[in-house]
Amino acid sequence: MAMATTKHGRRRALWWGCGLLGAVALGGLLHLTDNDQPAAGGRPERLVVFAGAASQPATSEVAQLFTRQTGIRVDCSFGGSGTVLNQIRMEHYGDLYIPGSDDYMDKAEADGLVDPSTRKEICWLRPVICLPKGNPKGIRELSELSQPNMRVAIGDPKSVCLGSIAKAAMEEAGVYGAIRPRIVTFASDCQQIATLIRMGEVDAAVGYDVFQKQSPDDMDCIPIVGVKMVSVPVAVVPFTKHRELALQFAAFISGPEGRKVFARHGYTIDQP
């Protein structure tokens, strides 16, 4: 009797083990389907966009609008334009790249990390000096950021579009050496720069005009002499597995519906 009971127990354990393995295998298949495998009708479940944080408010809304119209989920990863470009470079992954300025798209093209034939312009941004509302320090030009007791923020020149723009402008004006001791923060992305001004954490920052348009009660801005507007472009990543759908999203975000969203968020949509 004891022998029969043992065999029955082993048999039951074997069936239980097989059932568990089957469940694990099924779960793995479902996990693949939930991510990058084609859904019913052969359409992929999602697109992955790597984007500079300068366009975050509008890009996020356009992605949601695209999803509502097509049923295709769009996952956006925001950060410094150089940081997210390095993600594409290291992982050979993603579907689209939207940097915060055209110079980073130029770098992506030179390194073979986007398809140049798919490049489209979405909007334009003007680099400015962002100041707390009312300009309490009375700043009138870039050189005055070197004043004693000034707390200045710029983006990290190595990975943030606004950082390289700020440093280049200061060097061109011959004032970077004087301003450098006043720089208390090298921001990791553009939205951090805007937040620092809104929260009153710094006295001035090199940012984009759109930051003031998005927070008019918290911020003023003044132009930087000699600095031109930059564009925010989009292009398809060569590693995409969903090229046609990526092209569709690129056309959508740079087309009338996408630009309407950007205009509502304060971005310039008419080419200067």
C-alpha positions as CSV (number, residue, x, y, z in Angstrom):
1,M,0.0,0.0,0.0
2,A,2.8,2.4,0.9
3,M,4.5,1.6,-2.5
4,A,1.2,2.4,-4.4
5,T,0.8,5.7,-2.5
6,T,4.4,6.7,-3.4
7,K,3.9,6.0,-7.1
8,H,0.7,7.9,-7.1
9,G,2.4,10.8,-5.4
10,R,5.2,10.8,-7.9
11,R,2.7,10.7,-10.8
12,R,0.8,13.6,-9.4
13,A,4.0,15.6,-8.9
14,L,5.0,14.8,-12.5
15,W,1.7,16.1,-13.8
16,W,1.9,19.2,-11.6
17,G,5.5,19.9,-12.8
18,C,4.4,19.6,-16.5
19,G,1.5,21.9,-15.9
20,L,3.9,24.5,-14.3
21,L,6.3,24.3,-17.2
22,G,3.5,24.8,-19.6
23,A,2.2,27.8,-17.8
24,V,5.7,29.3,-17.8
25,A,6.1,28.7,-21.5
26,L,2.7,30.2,-22.2
27,G,3.5,33.2,-20.0
28,G,6.7,33.8,-22.0
29,L,4.8,33.7,-25.2
30,L,2.2,36.2,-23.8
31,H,5.1,38.4,-22.6
32,L,6.6,38.5,-26.1
33,T,3.2,39.3,-27.6
34,D,2.7,42.2,-25.1
35,N,5.9,43.8,-26.2
36,D,7.2,43.7,-29.7
37,Q,5.5,40.8,-31.5
38,P,2.8,41.6,-34.1
39,A,-0.7,41.6,-32.7
40,A,-3.8,40.4,-34.6
41,G,-3.6,41.5,-38.2
42,G,0.2,41.6,-38.1
43,R,0.5,45.1,-36.6
44,P,3.1,45.7,-33.8
45,E,1.9,46.6,-30.4
46,R,4.1,49.6,-29.9
47,L,6.7,52.1,-31.1
48,V,9.6,53.3,-29.0
49,V,10.6,57.0,-29.3
50,F,13.9,58.3,-27.8
51,A,13.5,62.1,-27.4
52,G,15.2,65.1,-25.9
53,A,13.3,66.5,-22.9
54,A,12.9,69.9,-24.6
55,S,9.8,68.6,-26.5
56,Q,8.4,66.4,-23.7
57,P,5.0,68.1,-23.0
58,A,4.0,68.2,-26.7
59,T,5.6,64.9,-27.8
60,S,3.9,63.1,-25.0
61,E,0.5,64.5,-26.0
62,V,1.1,63.7,-29.7
63,A,2.0,60.1,-28.8
64,Q,-1.3,59.7,-26.9
65,L,-3.2,61.2,-29.8
66,F,-1.5,58.8,-32.3
67,T,-2.4,55.9,-30.0
68,R,-6.1,56.9,-29.9
69,Q,-6.3,57.2,-33.6
70,T,-4.3,54.1,-34.6
71,G,-4.5,51.8,-31.6
72,I,-0.7,51.6,-31.6
73,R,1.0,52.3,-28.3
74,V,3.9,54.8,-28.4
75,D,6.4,54.6,-25.5
76,C,8.6,57.8,-25.1
77,S,11.9,57.8,-23.3
78,F,13.0,61.4,-22.5
79,G,16.3,62.7,-21.4
80,G,19.3,64.7,-22.6
81,S,19.5,64.5,-26.4
82,G,23.0,63.0,-26.2
83,T,22.0,60.6,-23.4
84,V,19.1,59.1,-25.3
85,L,21.2,59.0,-28.5
86,N,23.8,56.9,-26.6
87,Q,21.0,54.6,-25.6
88,I,20.2,54.0,-29.3
89,R,24.0,53.6,-30.0
90,M,24.6,51.1,-27.2
91,E,21.4,49.1,-27.5
92,H,20.7,49.2,-31.3
93,Y,17.1,49.6,-30.3
94,G,14.2,52.0,-30.9
95,D,12.1,53.3,-33.7
96,L,12.4,57.1,-33.8
97,Y,14.8,59.8,-32.5
98,I,13.6,63.4,-31.6
99,P,16.5,65.5,-30.2
100,G,16.0,68.9,-28.7
101,S,18.1,70.6,-31.5
102,D,19.1,69.9,-35.0
103,D,22.9,69.6,-34.2
104,Y,22.2,66.4,-32.3
105,M,20.3,65.1,-35.3
106,D,23.4,66.0,-37.4
107,K,25.5,63.9,-35.0
108,A,23.1,61.0,-35.3
109,E,23.2,61.1,-39.1
110,A,27.0,61.2,-39.1
111,D,27.1,58.2,-36.8
112,G,24.6,56.2,-38.9
113,L,22.1,56.2,-36.0
114,V,19.1,57.6,-38.0
115,D,18.0,57.3,-41.6
116,P,18.7,60.8,-43.1
117,S,16.0,60.3,-45.8
118,T,13.3,60.2,-43.1
119,R,14.3,63.4,-41.3
120,K,11.5,66.0,-40.8
121,E,11.3,69.2,-38.9
122,I,8.6,69.5,-36.2
123,C,9.1,73.0,-34.6
124,W,11.7,75.6,-33.8
125,L,13.1,76.9,-30.4
126,R,14.9,80.1,-29.5
127,P,17.7,79.9,-26.9
128,V,17.3,82.7,-24.3
129,I,18.3,83.6,-20.8
130,C,15.5,82.4,-18.5
131,L,15.0,84.4,-15.3
132,P,12.7,84.3,-12.3
133,K,9.5,86.4,-12.8
134,G,10.3,90.1,-12.5
135,N,14.0,89.6,-13.2
136,P,15.0,90.4,-9.6
137,K,18.8,90.6,-10.5
138,G,18.1,93.0,-13.3
139,I,20.0,90.9,-15.9
140,R,20.1,92.5,-19.4
141,E,22.7,90.4,-21.3
142,L,24.8,87.3,-21.1
143,S,27.9,88.9,-19.7
144,E,26.0,89.9,-16.5
145,L,25.6,86.3,-15.5
146,S,29.2,86.7,-14.1
147,Q,28.0,89.1,-11.4
148,P,28.9,88.1,-7.8
149,N,26.4,85.9,-5.9
150,M,24.7,84.8,-9.2
151,R,23.5,81.2,-9.3
152,V,23.5,80.0,-12.9
153,A,22.3,76.8,-14.5
154,I,23.1,75.4,-18.0
155,G,22.6,72.0,-19.5
156,D,25.5,69.5,-19.4
157,P,27.4,70.5,-22.6
158,K,28.4,66.8,-23.1
159,S,24.8,65.5,-23.3
160,V,22.2,68.3,-23.4
161,C,21.5,70.4,-26.4
162,L,21.0,73.5,-24.4
163,G,24.3,72.9,-22.6
164,S,26.4,72.9,-25.8
165,I,24.4,75.9,-27.0
166,A,25.0,77.8,-23.8
167,K,28.7,77.1,-23.6
168,A,29.2,78.0,-27.3
169,A,27.4,81.3,-26.9
170,M,29.4,82.2,-23.8
171,E,32.7,81.3,-25.5
172,E,31.7,83.3,-28.6
173,A,31.1,86.3,-26.4
174,G,34.3,85.7,-24.5
175,V,32.6,85.4,-21.1
176,Y,32.6,81.7,-20.4
177,G,35.6,81.9,-18.1
178,A,33.9,84.7,-16.0
179,I,30.6,82.9,-15.8
180,R,31.9,79.4,-15.1
181,P,32.4,80.0,-11.3
182,R,28.7,81.1,-11.1
183,I,27.4,77.9,-12.7
184,V,26.0,75.8,-9.8
185,T,24.2,73.2,-11.9
186,F,24.8,71.4,-15.1
187,A,21.4,70.0,-15.8
188,S,20.9,66.5,-17.1
189,D,18.1,67.6,-19.5
190,C,16.1,70.6,-20.7
191,Q,13.1,70.1,-18.4
192,Q,15.4,70.2,-15.3
193,I,16.6,73.7,-16.4
194,A,13.0,74.9,-16.6
195,T,12.2,73.4,-13.2
196,L,15.1,75.1,-11.6
197,I,13.9,78.5,-12.7
198,R,10.2,77.8,-11.8
199,M,11.3,76.7,-8.3
200,G,13.6,79.7,-7.8
201,E,16.6,77.5,-7.3
202,V,18.8,79.6,-9.6
203,D,19.0,83.2,-10.6
204,A,19.4,82.6,-14.3
205,A,19.6,79.8,-16.8
206,V,20.2,79.4,-20.5
207,G,17.0,77.8,-21.7
208,Y,14.4,78.0,-24.5
209,D,11.8,80.6,-25.1
210,V,9.1,77.9,-24.8
211,F,9.8,77.5,-21.1
212,Q,8.6,81.0,-20.5
213,K,5.5,80.5,-22.6
214,Q,4.7,77.4,-20.6
215,S,5.2,79.1,-17.3
216,P,4.5,82.8,-17.8
217,D,3.6,83.4,-14.1
218,D,7.0,82.0,-12.9
219,M,9.5,83.1,-15.5
220,D,10.8,85.9,-17.8
221,C,13.3,85.7,-20.5
222,I,15.6,87.9,-22.6
223,P,17.3,87.1,-25.9
224,I,20.9,86.1,-26.4
225,V,22.5,88.3,-29.0
226,G,23.8,86.4,-32.0
227,V,22.2,83.0,-31.1
228,K,19.9,81.6,-33.8
229,M,16.8,79.5,-33.4
230,V,17.2,75.7,-33.6
231,S,14.8,73.1,-35.0
232,V,13.4,70.0,-33.3
233,P,13.6,67.2,-35.9
234,V,12.4,63.6,-36.0
235,A,13.9,60.7,-37.9
236,V,13.5,56.9,-38.1
237,V,16.2,54.8,-36.4
238,P,17.8,52.1,-38.7
239,F,17.3,49.4,-36.1
240,T,13.5,49.7,-36.1
241,K,11.5,46.5,-36.8
242,H,8.4,48.6,-37.7
243,R,9.7,51.0,-40.4
244,E,6.4,51.7,-42.1
245,L,4.7,52.5,-38.8
246,A,7.6,54.6,-37.6
247,L,7.4,56.6,-40.9
248,Q,3.7,57.0,-40.2
249,F,4.4,58.5,-36.7
250,A,7.1,60.8,-38.1
251,A,4.7,62.1,-40.6
252,F,2.0,62.5,-38.0
253,I,4.1,64.4,-35.4
254,S,5.6,66.7,-38.1
255,G,2.3,67.2,-39.9
256,P,-0.7,69.4,-39.2
257,E,-2.2,67.5,-36.3
258,G,1.2,67.1,-34.5
259,R,2.2,70.7,-35.1
260,K,-1.2,71.9,-33.8
261,V,-0.3,70.2,-30.5
262,F,3.1,71.8,-30.4
263,A,1.7,75.3,-31.1
264,R,-0.7,74.9,-28.2
265,H,2.2,74.2,-25.9
266,G,4.0,77.3,-27.1
267,Y,6.5,76.0,-29.7
268,T,7.1,77.9,-32.9
269,I,5.8,75.9,-35.8
270,D,6.4,78.3,-38.6
271,Q,9.9,78.1,-40.0
272,P,11.8,81.3,-39.2
